Amino acid sequence: MKKANFLEFPVDPLSNGKEKVSNLIRENLAEIDRLIEINDKNYLNFVAPLSDLHRKMHELTVPISHIHHVQNSEKSKDVYSSILPELSNYDSEISQNLQIYSSLKEIAQETGGRYIRSVSGDLDINQIYKEIKMKAGGNELKSSRRQQFVERYQWPLLFALLSLLLEGWVSERSRSRAKMKS
C-alpha cells in the first residue's frame, strides 16, 4: 500500500503571509505567460505545470485560511483580509484568460478528448454523461451493486470475554466459601 505524503503544516503561516502570497502570484503569472508562449502545448509542458502552479498557491493559502478560521485573531483577520482581494483578482485573471482556455481546448481536441467548461449545477456532468452514453452506442451504462458484509464478531466476543471473567469470579467465590466452611 502506498503511503500518503502529507505536507508539514507551517509553523507560522501568518508570518509574512501577504508578502509570500504577493510574490507567488507574481511568479505564477510570469510562469503562465511563459507557458502560453509554448508552441506545441501538451499535457506535460502546459497542463501539468499549470496544475502545479495551482497546487503551490493552494499549499500557501490553505494554512493561512485554516489558521484564520480556527483562531479568528486580529493578526489572522488582518493577513487573511489583506490576501483576499489579491487572490480574487489572481483567480479571476486565470479563470478568464482566453489564451489558457483556448490552449486547454486545443490540447483536448488534439488528443481526442473534449474540453467542457465547468458550470454551476450538473449541466457539465450531464453533458459528459450524454457523450459517454453516445460513445457506448446509446446503450445505458450498467451499474451493479455488491453486497458488502459487515463483521459483527465483536458482540459474541464481548459476551465470551464477560462469561470468562464471570466464570473466574464465580469459581473464586466458590473456592473462598469452601475454605471458609472447612
C-alpha positions as CSV (number, residue, x, y, z in Angstrom):
1,M,0.0,0.0,0.0
2,K,1.4,3.4,-0.9
3,K,1.8,5.9,1.9
4,A,0.3,9.3,1.6
5,N,2.9,12.1,1.6
6,F,1.3,15.0,3.6
7,L,3.0,18.3,3.7
8,E,4.0,19.6,7.1
9,F,1.8,22.4,8.4
10,P,3.9,25.6,8.5
11,V,4.9,26.7,12.0
12,D,3.6,30.3,11.5
13,P,1.7,30.6,8.2
14,L,0.7,34.1,9.0
15,S,4.3,35.4,9.2
16,N,4.9,37.4,6.0
17,G,1.7,35.8,4.6
18,K,0.7,38.8,2.5
19,E,4.3,39.1,1.0
20,K,4.5,35.4,0.3
21,V,1.2,35.4,-1.5
22,S,2.0,38.5,-3.5
23,N,5.4,37.1,-4.5
24,L,3.8,33.7,-5.5
25,I,1.1,35.5,-7.6
26,R,3.8,37.4,-9.5
27,E,5.9,34.3,-10.0
28,N,2.8,32.3,-11.2
29,L,1.6,35.0,-13.6
30,A,5.1,35.2,-15.1
31,E,5.2,31.4,-15.5
32,I,1.7,31.4,-17.0
33,D,2.9,34.0,-19.6
34,R,5.9,31.7,-20.4
35,L,3.6,28.6,-20.7
36,I,1.3,30.5,-23.0
37,E,4.2,31.2,-25.4
38,I,4.9,27.4,-25.9
39,N,4.1,26.5,-29.4
40,D,3.3,22.8,-29.2
41,K,1.4,22.6,-26.0
42,N,0.6,19.2,-24.4
43,Y,-0.2,17.8,-21.0
44,L,3.4,17.6,-19.9
45,N,4.5,21.0,-20.9
46,F,1.3,23.0,-20.3
47,V,-1.4,21.3,-18.3
48,A,0.8,19.7,-15.6
49,P,2.9,22.9,-14.9
50,L,-0.4,24.9,-14.8
51,S,-1.7,22.4,-12.3
52,D,1.5,22.7,-10.3
53,L,1.1,26.5,-10.1
54,H,-2.4,26.0,-8.6
55,R,-1.1,23.4,-6.1
56,K,1.6,25.8,-4.9
57,M,-0.9,28.6,-4.4
58,H,-3.2,26.2,-2.6
59,E,-0.3,24.9,-0.3
60,L,0.5,28.5,0.6
61,T,-3.0,29.9,1.2
62,V,-4.8,27.0,2.8
63,P,-2.8,27.1,6.1
64,I,-3.5,30.9,6.3
65,S,-7.2,30.3,5.7
66,H,-7.2,27.5,8.3
67,I,-5.5,29.5,11.0
68,H,-7.8,32.4,10.4
69,H,-10.9,30.2,10.7
70,V,-9.7,28.4,13.7
71,Q,-8.0,31.3,15.7
72,N,-10.0,34.2,14.4
73,S,-7.4,36.5,15.9
74,E,-6.7,40.1,14.9
75,K,-3.5,39.0,13.2
76,S,-5.2,36.2,11.3
77,K,-8.0,38.6,10.2
78,D,-5.5,41.2,9.0
79,V,-3.5,38.7,7.0
80,Y,-6.5,36.9,5.6
81,S,-8.3,40.1,4.7
82,S,-5.2,41.5,3.0
83,I,-4.7,38.5,0.7
84,L,-8.4,38.0,-0.3
85,P,-8.5,40.8,-2.9
86,E,-5.2,39.7,-4.4
87,L,-6.3,36.1,-4.6
88,S,-9.7,37.1,-6.0
89,N,-8.0,39.2,-8.8
90,Y,-5.5,36.4,-9.5
91,D,-8.2,33.7,-9.7
92,S,-10.3,35.9,-12.0
93,E,-7.4,36.6,-14.2
94,I,-6.6,33.0,-14.6
95,S,-10.2,31.7,-15.0
96,Q,-11.0,34.4,-17.6
97,N,-7.7,34.0,-19.5
98,L,-8.8,33.2,-23.1
99,Q,-5.3,32.0,-24.0
100,I,-5.4,29.4,-21.3
101,Y,-8.9,28.4,-22.3
102,S,-8.0,28.1,-26.0
103,S,-4.8,26.2,-25.2
104,L,-6.7,23.7,-23.0
105,K,-9.4,23.3,-25.6
106,E,-6.8,22.7,-28.3
107,I,-4.9,20.1,-26.3
108,A,-8.2,18.3,-25.6
109,Q,-9.1,18.2,-29.3
110,E,-5.6,17.1,-30.4
111,T,-5.6,14.2,-28.0
112,G,-9.1,13.0,-29.0
113,G,-10.7,14.4,-25.8
114,R,-13.2,17.1,-25.2
115,Y,-12.9,20.3,-23.2
116,I,-16.1,21.0,-21.2
117,R,-16.2,24.2,-19.2
118,S,-17.4,23.6,-15.7
119,V,-20.5,25.5,-14.8
120,S,-22.6,25.6,-11.7
121,G,-25.0,22.7,-11.2
122,D,-25.0,19.5,-13.0
123,L,-25.0,20.8,-16.6
124,D,-21.4,19.9,-17.3
125,I,-21.8,16.4,-15.7
126,N,-24.9,15.7,-17.7
127,Q,-23.1,16.7,-20.9
128,I,-20.2,14.4,-20.1
129,Y,-22.7,11.6,-19.3
130,K,-24.5,12.1,-22.6
131,E,-21.2,12.0,-24.6
132,I,-20.1,8.8,-22.8
133,K,-23.5,7.2,-23.4
134,M,-23.3,8.1,-27.2
135,K,-19.8,6.6,-27.5
136,A,-21.1,3.5,-25.8
137,G,-23.6,3.1,-28.7
138,G,-26.5,4.8,-27.0
139,N,-26.8,1.9,-24.5
140,E,-27.5,2.5,-20.9
141,L,-24.4,2.3,-18.8
142,K,-24.8,-0.5,-16.4
143,S,-24.1,-0.3,-12.7
144,S,-24.0,-3.1,-10.3
145,R,-24.2,-3.4,-6.5
146,R,-22.1,-5.7,-4.5
147,Q,-23.1,-6.8,-1.0
148,Q,-20.5,-5.7,1.5
149,F,-20.5,-7.8,4.6
150,V,-20.0,-6.0,8.0
151,E,-18.2,-8.1,10.5
152,R,-20.1,-8.3,13.8
153,Y,-17.9,-10.6,15.8
154,Q,-17.4,-8.0,18.5
155,W,-20.7,-8.8,20.3
156,P,-20.1,-12.5,20.7
157,L,-16.5,-11.9,21.6
158,L,-17.6,-9.4,24.3
159,F,-20.1,-12.0,25.6
160,A,-17.4,-14.7,25.6
161,L,-14.9,-12.5,27.5
162,L,-17.5,-11.4,30.0
163,S,-18.5,-15.1,30.5
164,L,-14.9,-16.0,31.0
165,L,-14.4,-13.2,33.6
166,L,-17.7,-14.1,35.3
167,E,-16.6,-17.8,35.4
168,G,-13.3,-16.8,37.1
169,W,-15.1,-14.6,39.6
170,V,-17.8,-17.3,40.4
171,S,-15.2,-20.1,40.8
172,E,-13.1,-17.9,43.0
173,R,-16.1,-17.1,45.3
174,S,-16.9,-20.9,45.4
175,R,-13.4,-21.7,46.5
176,S,-13.4,-18.9,49.1
177,R,-16.7,-20.2,50.5
178,A,-15.4,-23.7,50.6
179,K,-12.3,-22.6,52.5
180,M,-14.5,-20.7,55.0
181,K,-16.6,-23.8,55.7
182,S,-13.7,-26.0,56.3
